[in-house]
Structures are given as C-alpha cells and as structure tokens.
C-alpha cells in the first residue's frame, strides 16, 4: 500500500501524479489549479471532479455536508471518488470525516 511507503517515496509519487495530471504546468491559485486539473485529467471521474471543485484548501468540510453539496450522486460513489482523490494527493481526510483540498 502507498500508506506503508516512507514519506519521501509517498511525496515523490504524489508529485509525479500531480505533474502527470497537470501536464507539468503550475497554476497560480487553487481555483486555477482545480479548473486546470479538471480540464486536463480525463481519467478523473465526473464525481471526483465535482467533489474537487467543491472542496476548499482553507476550510474543511464534513462528509455529510459534501454529500449534500455534490448533487445527483450516492454516498458510496462520493466516498470512492474522495478515496481516488486522496490517493492522488489532491485531497486530505482530517479527523472526524472532514476533507480539504491539498494545494
């Protein structure tokens, strides 16, 4: 599992994944990065894209609130999308099932 790797290896994999998703370009703000990511990452599902655009860097949101904000999706689909985003290093789960965007 990725979680069992040393921190340096995890960071390297996360950075490599971000570069692949972002096409090696760096955006200036979180909003620019989110839109760039959604435009250039066709491998991200629609639910993952909507969840990523709903999350903020500076404010954690509880899973229940996120389920309400990301409409027309089941909780299990949203949890799977959040897991995908977390494995890519784009989202971080905080204690209490709160999520934030990582930039």
N, CA, C and O atoms as a GROMACS GRO file, in nm:
protein
  412
    1UNK      N    1   0.083  -0.119   0.000
    1UNK     CA    2   0.000   0.000   0.000
    1UNK      C    3   0.087   0.125   0.000
    1UNK      O    4   0.200   0.124   0.050
    2UNK      N    5   0.033   0.229  -0.055
    2UNK     CA    6   0.105   0.356  -0.061
    2UNK      C    7   0.130   0.410   0.079
    2UNK      O    8   0.235   0.469   0.105
    3UNK      N    9   0.036   0.391   0.170
    3UNK     CA   10   0.050   0.444   0.306
    3UNK      C   11   0.167   0.382   0.380
    3UNK      O   12   0.218   0.442   0.475
    4UNK      N   13   0.212   0.265   0.339
    4UNK     CA   14   0.323   0.198   0.406
    4UNK      C   15   0.460   0.243   0.355
    4UNK      O   16   0.562   0.206   0.413
    5UNK      N   17   0.462   0.321   0.248
    5UNK     CA   18   0.589   0.370   0.194
    5UNK      C   19   0.646   0.479   0.283
    5UNK      O   20   0.572   0.545   0.356
    6UNK      N   21   0.777   0.498   0.277
    6UNK     CA   22   0.838   0.609   0.352
    6UNK      C   23   0.784   0.742   0.301
    6UNK      O   24   0.744   0.753   0.185
    7UNK      N   25   0.782   0.845   0.388
    7UNK     CA   26   0.726   0.976   0.348
    7UNK      C   27   0.788   1.033   0.221
    7UNK      O   28   0.718   1.093   0.140
    8UNK      N   29   0.918   1.015   0.203
    8UNK     CA   30   0.983   1.070   0.083
    8UNK      C   31   0.930   1.003  -0.044
    8UNK      O   32   0.907   1.069  -0.145
    9UNK      N   33   0.909   0.872  -0.037
    9UNK     CA   34   0.858   0.799  -0.153
    9UNK      C   35   0.714   0.839  -0.183
    9UNK      O   36   0.677   0.855  -0.300
   10UNK      N   37   0.633   0.854  -0.078
   10UNK     CA   38   0.494   0.897  -0.098
   10UNK      C   39   0.490   1.034  -0.163
   10UNK      O   40   0.414   1.056  -0.258
   11UNK      N   41   0.570   1.128  -0.113
   11UNK     CA   42   0.572   1.263  -0.168
   11UNK      C   43   0.615   1.260  -0.314
   11UNK      O   44   0.558   1.331  -0.397
   12UNK      N   45   0.715   1.176  -0.346
   12UNK     CA   46   0.762   1.165  -0.484
   12UNK      C   47   0.650   1.115  -0.575
   12UNK      O   48   0.629   1.168  -0.684
   13UNK      N   49   0.578   1.012  -0.531
   13UNK     CA   50   0.468   0.959  -0.610
   13UNK      C   51   0.355   1.061  -0.627
   13UNK      O   52   0.297   1.072  -0.735
   14UNK      N   53   0.326   1.134  -0.521
   14UNK     CA   54   0.221   1.236  -0.528
   14UNK      C   55   0.262   1.346  -0.626
   14UNK      O   56   0.182   1.388  -0.709
   15UNK      N   57   0.386   1.393  -0.615
   15UNK     CA   58   0.434   1.497  -0.706
   15UNK      C   59   0.433   1.450  -0.851
   15UNK      O   60   0.398   1.524  -0.941
   16UNK      N   61   0.473   1.325  -0.871
   16UNK     CA   62   0.474   1.269  -1.006
   16UNK      C   63   0.332   1.261  -1.062
   16UNK      O   64   0.309   1.292  -1.179
   17UNK      N   65   0.237   1.218  -0.978
   17UNK     CA   66   0.097   1.211  -1.021
   17UNK      C   67   0.040   1.348  -1.054
   17UNK      O   68  -0.032   1.364  -1.153
   18UNK      N   69   0.073   1.447  -0.971
   18UNK     CA   70   0.026   1.583  -0.998
   18UNK      C   71   0.080   1.635  -1.130
   18UNK      O   72   0.007   1.695  -1.208
   19UNK      N   73   0.209   1.611  -1.155
   19UNK     CA   74   0.269   1.658  -1.280
   19UNK      C   75   0.202   1.593  -1.399
   19UNK      O   76   0.178   1.659  -1.501
   20UNK      N   77   0.170   1.464  -1.388
   20UNK     CA   78   0.102   1.397  -1.498
   20UNK      C   79  -0.037   1.454  -1.520
   20UNK      O   80  -0.079   1.477  -1.633
   21UNK      N   81  -0.109   1.479  -1.409
   21UNK     CA   82  -0.244   1.531  -1.420
   21UNK      C   83  -0.246   1.675  -1.470
   21UNK      O   84  -0.333   1.714  -1.547
   22UNK      N   85  -0.149   1.754  -1.426
   22UNK     CA   86  -0.146   1.895  -1.461
   22UNK      C   87  -0.063   1.923  -1.585
   22UNK      O   88  -0.050   2.039  -1.625
   23UNK      N   89  -0.008   1.822  -1.645
   23UNK     CA   90   0.072   1.842  -1.765
   23UNK      C   91   0.202   1.914  -1.740
   23UNK      O   92   0.257   1.976  -1.831
   24UNK      N   93   0.254   1.908  -1.616
   24UNK     CA   94   0.381   1.971  -1.582
   24UNK      C   95   0.371   2.121  -1.562
   24UNK      O   96   0.473   2.186  -1.538
   25UNK      N   97   0.251   2.176  -1.570
   25UNK     CA   98   0.235   2.321  -1.553
   25UNK      C   99   0.190   2.350  -1.411
   25UNK      O  100   0.118   2.271  -1.350
   26UNK      N  101   0.233   2.462  -1.358
   26UNK     CA  102   0.191   2.506  -1.226
   26UNK      C  103   0.100   2.626  -1.240
   26UNK      O  104   0.133   2.722  -1.310
   27UNK      N  105  -0.015   2.621  -1.174
   27UNK     CA  106  -0.108   2.734  -1.177
   27UNK      C  107  -0.081   2.822  -1.056
   27UNK      O  108  -0.010   2.782  -0.964
   28UNK      N  109  -0.137   2.941  -1.056
   28UNK     CA  110  -0.106   3.036  -0.950
   28UNK      C  111  -0.198   3.026  -0.831
   28UNK      O  112  -0.156   3.058  -0.720
   29UNK      N  113  -0.322   2.985  -0.849
   29UNK     CA  114  -0.413   2.978  -0.735
   29UNK      C  115  -0.482   2.844  -0.732
   29UNK      O  116  -0.480   2.770  -0.831
   30UNK      N  117  -0.542   2.811  -0.618
   30UNK     CA  118  -0.612   2.686  -0.603
   30UNK      C  119  -0.726   2.671  -0.702
   30UNK      O  120  -0.749   2.563  -0.755
   31UNK      N  121  -0.798   2.780  -0.726
   31UNK     CA  122  -0.908   2.776  -0.820
   31UNK      C  123  -0.857   2.750  -0.961
   31UNK      O  124  -0.917   2.671  -1.034
   32UNK      N  125  -0.747   2.815  -0.999
   32UNK     CA  126  -0.688   2.791  -1.131
   32UNK      C  127  -0.643   2.647  -1.143
   32UNK      O  128  -0.661   2.584  -1.248
   33UNK      N  129  -0.583   2.594  -1.037
   33UNK     CA  130  -0.536   2.457  -1.040
   33UNK      C  131  -0.652   2.359  -1.053
   33UNK      O  132  -0.643   2.262  -1.127
   34UNK      N  133  -0.760   2.385  -0.981
   34UNK     CA  134  -0.875   2.296  -0.987
   34UNK      C  135  -0.934   2.293  -1.128
   34UNK      O  136  -0.966   2.186  -1.179
   35UNK      N  137  -0.947   2.410  -1.191
   35UNK     CA  138  -1.003   2.413  -1.325
   35UNK      C  139  -0.905   2.351  -1.424
   35UNK      O  140  -0.947   2.281  -1.516
   36UNK      N  141  -0.776   2.374  -1.406
   36UNK     CA  142  -0.676   2.314  -1.492
   36UNK      C  143  -0.678   2.163  -1.476
   36UNK      O  144  -0.671   2.090  -1.575
   37UNK      N  145  -0.688   2.116  -1.355
   37UNK     CA  146  -0.692   1.973  -1.328
   37UNK      C  147  -0.813   1.911  -1.394
   37UNK      O  148  -0.802   1.806  -1.457
   38UNK      N  149  -0.928   1.972  -1.380
   38UNK     CA  150  -1.050   1.917  -1.437
   38UNK      C  151  -1.043   1.915  -1.589
   38UNK      O  152  -1.096   1.823  -1.652
   39UNK      N  153  -0.979   2.014  -1.649
   39UNK     CA  154  -0.968   2.020  -1.794
   39UNK      C  155  -0.868   1.918  -1.849
   39UNK      O  156  -0.889   1.864  -1.957
   40UNK      N  157  -0.760   1.892  -1.775
   40UNK     CA  158  -0.653   1.810  -1.828
   40UNK      C  159  -0.646   1.671  -1.767
   40UNK      O  160  -0.550   1.598  -1.794
   41UNK      N  161  -0.742   1.631  -1.688
   41UNK     CA  162  -0.739   1.500  -1.626
   41UNK      C  163  -0.862   1.418  -1.664
   41UNK      O  164  -0.953   1.402  -1.583
   42UNK      N  165  -0.864   1.368  -1.786
   42UNK     CA  166  -0.982   1.292  -1.827
   42UNK      C  167  -0.999   1.163  -1.747
   42UNK      O  168  -1.109   1.107  -1.744
   43UNK      N  169  -0.893   1.115  -1.683
   43UNK     CA  170  -0.904   0.991  -1.606
   43UNK      C  171  -0.980   1.011  -1.475
   43UNK      O  172  -1.022   0.913  -1.413
   44UNK      N  173  -0.997   1.135  -1.432
   44UNK     CA  174  -1.080   1.163  -1.314
   44UNK      C  175  -1.226   1.152  -1.354
   44UNK      O  176  -1.267   1.205  -1.458
   45UNK      N  177  -1.304   1.084  -1.272
   45UNK     CA  178  -1.445   1.071  -1.299
   45UNK      C  179  -1.519   1.202  -1.273
   45UNK      O  180  -1.466   1.293  -1.210
   46UNK      N  181  -1.640   1.209  -1.322
   46UNK     CA  182  -1.721   1.330  -1.307
   46UNK      C  183  -1.746   1.361  -1.160
   46UNK      O  184  -1.742   1.478  -1.120
   47UNK      N  185  -1.771   1.260  -1.081
   47UNK     CA  186  -1.798   1.281  -0.938
   47UNK      C  187  -1.672   1.333  -0.868
   47UNK      O  188  -1.681   1.422  -0.784
   48UNK      N  189  -1.557   1.278  -0.903
   48UNK     CA  190  -1.431   1.325  -0.844
   48UNK      C  191  -1.406   1.470  -0.882
   48UNK      O  192  -1.359   1.549  -0.799
   49UNK      N  193  -1.436   1.507  -1.004
   49UNK     CA  194  -1.417   1.646  -1.048
   49UNK      C  195  -1.509   1.741  -0.970
   49UNK      O  196  -1.467   1.848  -0.926
   50UNK      N  197  -1.634   1.700  -0.954
   50UNK     CA  198  -1.728   1.786  -0.881
   50UNK      C  199  -1.690   1.796  -0.735
   50UNK      O  200  -1.700   1.904  -0.676
   51UNK      N  201  -1.646   1.686  -0.676
   51UNK     CA  202  -1.603   1.689  -0.536
   51UNK      C  203  -1.482   1.780  -0.520
   51UNK      O  204  -1.476   1.859  -0.425
   52UNK      N  205  -1.386   1.770  -0.611
   52UNK     CA  206  -1.266   1.851  -0.604
   52UNK      C  207  -1.299   2.000  -0.619
   52UNK      O  208  -1.239   2.084  -0.552
   53UNK      N  209  -1.392   2.032  -0.706
   53UNK     CA  210  -1.428   2.173  -0.722
   53UNK      C  211  -1.508   2.226  -0.604
   53UNK      O  212  -1.509   2.347  -0.580
   54UNK      N  213  -1.573   2.138  -0.530
   54UNK     CA  214  -1.650   2.179  -0.412
   54UNK      C  215  -1.560   2.201  -0.290
   54UNK      O  216  -1.586   2.289  -0.209
   55UNK      N  217  -1.455   2.122  -0.278
   55UNK     CA  218  -1.364   2.132  -0.163
   55UNK      C  219  -1.282   2.259  -0.169
   55UNK      O  220  -1.255   2.313  -0.276
   56UNK      N  221  -1.242   2.306  -0.051
   56UNK     CA  222  -1.158   2.425  -0.041
   56UNK      C  223  -1.029   2.390   0.033
   56UNK      O  224  -1.024   2.294   0.109
   57UNK      N  225  -0.926   2.470   0.008
   57UNK     CA  226  -0.797   2.448   0.072
   57UNK      C  227  -0.801   2.491   0.218
   57UNK      O  228  -0.743   2.424   0.304
   58UNK      N  229  -0.868   2.600   0.246
   58UNK     CA  230  -0.861   2.660   0.378
   58UNK      C  231  -0.978   2.626   0.470
   58UNK      O  232  -0.980   2.672   0.585
   59UNK      N  233  -1.074   2.548   0.424
   59UNK     CA  234  -1.189   2.516   0.507
   59UNK      C  235  -1.227   2.370   0.489
   59UNK      O  236  -1.260   2.325   0.379
   60UNK      N  237  -1.221   2.295   0.599
   60UNK     CA  238  -1.260   2.154   0.595
   60UNK      C  239  -1.411   2.143   0.585
   60UNK      O  240  -1.484   2.226   0.640
   61UNK      N  241  -1.457   2.041   0.515
   61UNK     CA  242  -1.599   2.016   0.502
   61UNK      C  243  -1.627   1.872   0.543
   61UNK      O  244  -1.554   1.780   0.504
   62UNK      N  245  -1.731   1.853   0.620
   62UNK     CA  246  -1.767   1.720   0.668
   62UNK      C  247  -1.827   1.639   0.553
   62UNK      O  248  -1.889   1.694   0.462
   63UNK      N  249  -1.808   1.509   0.559
   63UNK     CA  250  -1.856   1.420   0.454
   63UNK      C  251  -2.006   1.437   0.430
   63UNK      O  252  -2.050   1.440   0.315
   64UNK      N  253  -2.085   1.449   0.536
   64UNK     CA  254  -2.230   1.464   0.519
   64UNK      C  255  -2.264   1.593   0.444
   64UNK      O  256  -2.354   1.593   0.359
   65UNK      N  257  -2.194   1.701   0.475
   65UNK     CA  258  -2.218   1.827   0.404
   65UNK      C  259  -2.174   1.818   0.258
   65UNK      O  260  -2.238   1.874   0.170
   66UNK      N  261  -2.066   1.747   0.234
   66UNK     CA  262  -2.017   1.730   0.098
   66UNK      C  263  -2.116   1.647   0.016
   66UNK      O  264  -2.137   1.674  -0.103
   67UNK      N  265  -2.175   1.547   0.078
   67UNK     CA  266  -2.276   1.465   0.009
   67UNK      C  267  -2.394   1.552  -0.034
   67UNK      O  268  -2.449   1.534  -0.143
   68UNK      N  269  -2.433   1.646   0.050
   68UNK     CA  270  -2.542   1.736   0.016
   68UNK      C  271  -2.505   1.833  -0.097
   68UNK      O  272  -2.588   1.865  -0.182
   69UNK      N  273  -2.380   1.878  -0.098
   69UNK     CA  274  -2.336   1.977  -0.198
   69UNK      C  275  -2.311   1.915  -0.335
   69UNK      O  276  -2.338   1.977  -0.438
   70UNK      N  277  -2.260   1.792  -0.338
   70UNK     CA  278  -2.235   1.723  -0.465
   70UNK      C  279  -2.363   1.646  -0.498
   70UNK      O  280  -2.381   1.533  -0.455
   71UNK      N  281  -2.449   1.710  -0.574
   71UNK     CA  282  -2.581   1.655  -0.601
   71UNK      C  283  -2.577   1.542  -0.703
   71UNK      O  284  -2.480   1.526  -0.778
   72UNK      N  285  -2.684   1.465  -0.704
   72UNK     CA  286  -2.704   1.356  -0.801
   72UNK      C  287  -2.594   1.249  -0.792
   72UNK      O  288  -2.550   1.197  -0.894
   73UNK      N  289  -2.552   1.219  -0.671
   73UNK     CA  290  -2.453   1.112  -0.652
   73UNK      C  291  -2.483   1.040  -0.522
   73UNK      O  292  -2.533   1.099  -0.426
   74UNK      N  293  -2.452   0.912  -0.519
   74UNK     CA  294  -2.475   0.836  -0.397
   74UNK      C  295  -2.357   0.854  -0.303
   74UNK      O  296  -2.246   0.885  -0.347
   75UNK      N  297  -2.380   0.835  -0.174
   75UNK     CA  298  -2.269   0.846  -0.078
   75UNK      C  299  -2.153   0.752  -0.111
   75UNK      O  300  -2.037   0.790  -0.096
   76UNK      N  301  -2.183   0.631  -0.156
   76UNK     CA  302  -2.075   0.536  -0.186
   76UNK      C  303  -1.993   0.581  -0.306
   76UNK      O  304  -1.871   0.562  -0.308
   77UNK      N  305  -2.057   0.641  -0.406
   77UNK     CA  306  -1.983   0.693  -0.521
   77UNK      C  307  -1.893   0.809  -0.480
   77UNK      O  308  -1.780   0.821  -0.526
   78UNK      N  309  -1.945   0.895  -0.393
   78UNK     CA  310  -1.867   1.010  -0.348
   78UNK      C  311  -1.748   0.964  -0.262
   78UNK      O  312  -1.638   1.018  -0.275
   79UNK      N  313  -1.770   0.867  -0.176
   79UNK     CA  314  -1.661   0.815  -0.093
   79UNK      C  315  -1.553   0.753  -0.180
   79UNK      O  316  -1.434   0.772  -0.154
   80UNK      N  317  -1.594   0.680  -0.284
   80UNK     CA  318  -1.496   0.622  -0.376
   80UNK      C  319  -1.417   0.731  -0.449
   80UNK      O  320  -1.296   0.720  -0.466
   81UNK      N  321  -1.486   0.837  -0.490
   81UNK     CA  322  -1.419   0.949  -0.558
   81UNK      C  323  -1.322   1.019  -0.464
   81UNK      O  324  -1.212   1.056  -0.504
   82UNK      N  325  -1.363   1.038  -0.339
   82UNK     CA  326  -1.274   1.101  -0.240
   82UNK      C  327  -1.151   1.014  -0.215
   82UNK      O  328  -1.040   1.067  -0.200
   83UNK      N  329  -1.169   0.885  -0.211
   83UNK     CA  330  -1.055   0.794  -0.194
   83UNK      C  331  -0.959   0.806  -0.312
   83UNK      O  332  -0.837   0.810  -0.293
   84UNK      N  333  -1.013   0.812  -0.433
   84UNK     CA  334  -0.930   0.829  -0.552
   84UNK      C  335  -0.851   0.959  -0.544
   84UNK      O  336  -0.731   0.961  -0.572
   85UNK      N  337  -0.917   1.067  -0.506
   85UNK     CA  338  -0.851   1.196  -0.494
   85UNK      C  339  -0.747   1.196  -0.383
   85UNK      O  340  -0.642   1.259  -0.395
   86UNK      N  341  -0.776   1.124  -0.275
   86UNK     CA  342  -0.680   1.115  -0.165
   86UNK      C  343  -0.555   1.038  -0.207
   86UNK      O  344  -0.444   1.074  -0.170
   87UNK      N  345  -0.574   0.932  -0.285
   87UNK     CA  346  -0.459   0.854  -0.333
   87UNK      C  347  -0.373   0.935  -0.431
   87UNK      O  348  -0.253   0.912  -0.442
   88UNK      N  349  -0.435   1.026  -0.501
   88UNK     CA  350  -0.360   1.114  -0.592
   88UNK      C  351  -0.294   1.230  -0.520
   88UNK      O  352  -0.216   1.305  -0.579
   89UNK      N  353  -0.325   1.245  -0.390
   89UNK     CA  354  -0.265   1.353  -0.314
   89UNK      C  355  -0.333   1.487  -0.334
   89UNK      O  356  -0.276   1.591  -0.303
   90UNK      N  357  -0.455   1.485  -0.386
   90UNK     CA  358  -0.527   1.608  -0.414
   90UNK      C  359  -0.622   1.646  -0.301
   90UNK      O  360  -0.664   1.762  -0.290
   91UNK      N  361  -0.656   1.549  -0.217
   91UNK     CA  362  -0.750   1.569  -0.106
   91UNK      C  363  -0.692   1.502   0.017
   91UNK      O  364  -0.624   1.399   0.008
   92UNK      N  365  -0.719   1.562   0.132
   92UNK     CA  366  -0.673   1.503   0.258
   92UNK      C  367  -0.792   1.487   0.350
   92UNK      O  368  -0.873   1.578   0.366
   93UNK      N  369  -0.801   1.368   0.413
   93UNK     CA  370  -0.906   1.346   0.511
   93UNK      C  371  -0.853   1.383   0.648
   93UNK      O  372  -0.747   1.336   0.690
   94UNK      N  373  -0.927   1.468   0.718
   94UNK     CA  374  -0.893   1.510   0.852
   94UNK      C  375  -0.976   1.429   0.952
   94UNK      O  376  -1.072   1.362   0.912
   95UNK      N  377  -0.942   1.433   1.079
   95UNK     CA  378  -1.021   1.360   1.178
   95UNK      C  379  -1.169   1.402   1.174
   95UNK      O  380  -1.201   1.518   1.148
   96UNK      N  381  -1.256   1.307   1.200
   96UNK     CA  382  -1.399   1.335   1.203
   96UNK      C  383  -1.464   1.332   1.066
   96UNK      O  384  -1.571   1.390   1.048
   97UNK      N  385  -1.400   1.267   0.968
   97UNK     CA  386  -1.451   1.259   0.830
   97UNK      C  387  -1.469   1.396   0.766
   97UNK      O  388  -1.567   1.422   0.697
   98UNK      N  389  -1.372   1.483   0.791
   98UNK     CA  390  -1.366   1.615   0.728
   98UNK      C  391  -1.262   1.608   0.617
   98UNK      O  392  -1.160   1.541   0.630
   99UNK      N  393  -1.288   1.679   0.508
   99UNK     CA  394  -1.200   1.676   0.392
   99UNK      C  395  -1.159   1.817   0.351
   99UNK      O  396  -1.238   1.911   0.363
  100UNK      N  397  -1.034   1.829   0.302
  100UNK     CA  398  -0.984   1.955   0.248
  100UNK      C  399  -0.909   1.926   0.119
  100UNK      O  400  -0.860   1.815   0.097
  101UNK      N  401  -0.903   2.026   0.035
  101UNK     CA  402  -0.825   2.017  -0.089
  101UNK      C  403  -0.680   2.043  -0.052
  101UNK      O  404  -0.652   2.128   0.033
  102UNK      N  405  -0.587   1.972  -0.115
  102UNK     CA  406  -0.445   1.989  -0.090
  102UNK      C  407  -0.382   2.059  -0.208
  102UNK      O  408  -0.386   2.008  -0.320
  103UNK      N  409  -0.324   2.178  -0.185
  103UNK     CA  410  -0.253   2.250  -0.291
  103UNK      C  411  -0.130   2.313  -0.234
  103UNK      O  412  -0.055   2.378  -0.306
   0.00000   0.00000   0.00000
